[in-house]
Amino acid sequence: MAEAEKGSDIGDALKPFFLRASEAEERLSRLEAAIANAGNEELLKIISELQSKLESANAELVSEREKARNLAAENAKLQYRIKHLVLAVKEADHKVEQAK
């Protein structure tokens, strides 16, 4: 019986320590969850910033492609004009040669 009382006394003596340990574990788990959420919030913020930059870059890309398409069309027109101007100059030179 004395041993049972000693076990009970030790259990009673350790009870506050177990209680404090469980409270500490609960606080720790809440802190870990808060840190995980804060980390997730930071990652979400970074992801949203990157997405907005990507959207901006895509809009700029579309704009630059349209400019390139317009420049290519203008270049084709100018090449056509140059070709005909060169032919006209050659014909004029040929007529001048024949007139001599």
C-alpha positions as a LaTeX table, in Angstrom:
\begin{tabular}{lrrr}
\hline
Residue & $x$ (\AA) & $y$ (\AA) & $z$ (\AA) \\
\hline
Met1 & 0.00 & 0.00 & 0.00 \\
Ala2 & 2.85 & 2.34 & 0.69 \\
Glu3 & 4.08 & 1.80 & $-2.84$ \\
Ala4 & 0.65 & 2.75 & $-4.20$ \\
Glu5 & 0.73 & 5.93 & $-2.18$ \\
Lys6 & 4.25 & 6.73 & $-3.46$ \\
Gly7 & 3.06 & 6.18 & $-7.08$ \\
Ser8 & 0.08 & 8.39 & $-6.44$ \\
Asp9 & 2.28 & 11.05 & $-4.87$ \\
Ile10 & 4.68 & 10.98 & $-7.82$ \\
Gly11 & 1.73 & 11.16 & $-10.25$ \\
Asp12 & 0.33 & 14.13 & $-8.36$ \\
Ala13 & 3.73 & 15.79 & $-8.30$ \\
Leu14 & 4.22 & 15.27 & $-12.04$ \\
Lys15 & 0.70 & 16.35 & $-12.98$ \\
Pro16 & 1.56 & 20.11 & $-13.20$ \\
Phe17 & 4.55 & 19.30 & $-15.38$ \\
Phe18 & 2.44 & 17.22 & $-17.74$ \\
Leu19 & $-0.12$ & 20.02 & $-17.86$ \\
Arg20 & 2.55 & 22.61 & $-18.68$ \\
Ala21 & 4.07 & 20.31 & $-21.30$ \\
Ser22 & 0.68 & 19.85 & $-23.01$ \\
Glu23 & 0.06 & 23.60 & $-22.98$ \\
Ala24 & 3.51 & 24.18 & $-24.46$ \\
Glu25 & 2.82 & 21.61 & $-27.19$ \\
Glu26 & $-0.47$ & 23.34 & $-28.03$ \\
Arg27 & 1.24 & 26.76 & $-28.20$ \\
Leu28 & 3.98 & 25.28 & $-30.35$ \\
Ser29 & 1.48 & 23.77 & $-32.78$ \\
Arg30 & $-0.36$ & 27.13 & $-33.00$ \\
Leu31 & 2.93 & 28.93 & $-33.64$ \\
Glu32 & 3.91 & 26.42 & $-36.32$ \\
Ala33 & 0.52 & 26.88 & $-37.99$ \\
Ala34 & 0.89 & 30.67 & $-37.83$ \\
Ile35 & 4.38 & 30.49 & $-39.33$ \\
Ala36 & 3.14 & 28.17 & $-42.06$ \\
Asn37 & 0.27 & 30.54 & $-42.84$ \\
Ala38 & 2.59 & 33.55 & $-42.83$ \\
Gly39 & 4.94 & 31.72 & $-45.15$ \\
Asn40 & 2.02 & 30.83 & $-47.40$ \\
Glu41 & 0.86 & 34.45 & $-47.40$ \\
Glu42 & 4.32 & 35.59 & $-48.42$ \\
Leu43 & 4.42 & 32.96 & $-51.17$ \\
Leu44 & 0.95 & 33.96 & $-52.35$ \\
Lys45 & 2.03 & 37.60 & $-52.43$ \\
Ile46 & 5.13 & 36.73 & $-54.45$ \\
Ile47 & 3.08 & 34.54 & $-56.79$ \\
Ser48 & 0.52 & 37.30 & $-57.37$ \\
Glu49 & 3.32 & 39.79 & $-58.09$ \\
Leu50 & 4.88 & 37.36 & $-60.55$ \\
Gln51 & 1.52 & 36.74 & $-62.20$ \\
Ser52 & 0.92 & 40.46 & $-62.67$ \\
Lys53 & 4.42 & 40.85 & $-64.14$ \\
Leu54 & 3.73 & 37.91 & $-66.44$ \\
Glu55 & 0.44 & 39.42 & $-67.59$ \\
Ser56 & 2.19 & 42.72 & $-68.22$ \\
Ala57 & 4.95 & 41.00 & $-70.18$ \\
Asn58 & 2.37 & 39.05 & $-72.21$ \\
Ala59 & 0.51 & 42.27 & $-73.05$ \\
Glu60 & 3.78 & 43.87 & $-74.09$ \\
Leu61 & 4.61 & 40.81 & $-76.19$ \\
Val62 & 1.28 & 41.04 & $-78.02$ \\
Ser63 & 1.90 & 44.73 & $-78.64$ \\
Glu64 & 5.41 & 44.11 & $-79.95$ \\
Arg65 & 4.18 & 41.30 & $-82.22$ \\
Glu66 & 1.56 & 43.66 & $-83.68$ \\
Lys67 & 4.26 & 46.29 & $-84.26$ \\
Ala68 & 6.47 & 43.68 & $-85.91$ \\
Arg69 & 3.59 & 42.57 & $-88.15$ \\
Asn70 & 2.91 & 46.18 & $-89.17$ \\
Leu71 & 6.60 & 46.79 & $-89.83$ \\
Ala72 & 6.82 & 43.62 & $-91.92$ \\
Ala73 & 3.84 & 44.75 & $-94.04$ \\
Glu74 & 5.37 & 48.21 & $-94.48$ \\
Asn75 & 8.72 & 46.63 & $-95.35$ \\
Ala76 & 7.06 & 44.48 & $-98.03$ \\
Lys77 & 5.43 & 47.57 & $-99.54$ \\
Leu78 & 8.74 & 49.43 & $-99.55$ \\
Gln79 & 10.53 & 46.47 & $-101.12$ \\
Tyr80 & 7.88 & 46.42 & $-103.85$ \\
Arg81 & 8.37 & 50.15 & $-104.47$ \\
Ile82 & 12.17 & 49.80 & $-104.53$ \\
Lys83 & 11.92 & 46.96 & $-107.02$ \\
His84 & 9.78 & 49.03 & $-109.37$ \\
Leu85 & 11.91 & 52.17 & $-108.89$ \\
Val86 & 15.05 & 50.18 & $-109.77$ \\
Leu87 & 13.31 & 48.83 & $-112.87$ \\
Ala88 & 12.20 & 52.36 & $-113.83$ \\
Val89 & 15.76 & 53.69 & $-113.39$ \\
Lys90 & 17.17 & 50.83 & $-115.50$ \\
Glu91 & 14.62 & 51.54 & $-118.23$ \\
Ala92 & 15.43 & 55.25 & $-118.09$ \\
Asp93 & 19.17 & 54.50 & $-118.30$ \\
His94 & 18.53 & 52.14 & $-121.21$ \\
Lys95 & 16.52 & 54.83 & $-123.04$ \\
Val96 & 19.28 & 57.39 & $-122.40$ \\
Glu97 & 21.85 & 54.91 & $-123.79$ \\
Gln98 & 19.73 & 54.35 & $-126.89$ \\
Ala99 & 19.21 & 58.07 & $-127.38$ \\
Lys100 & 22.97 & 58.65 & $-127.54$ \\
\hline
\end{tabular}
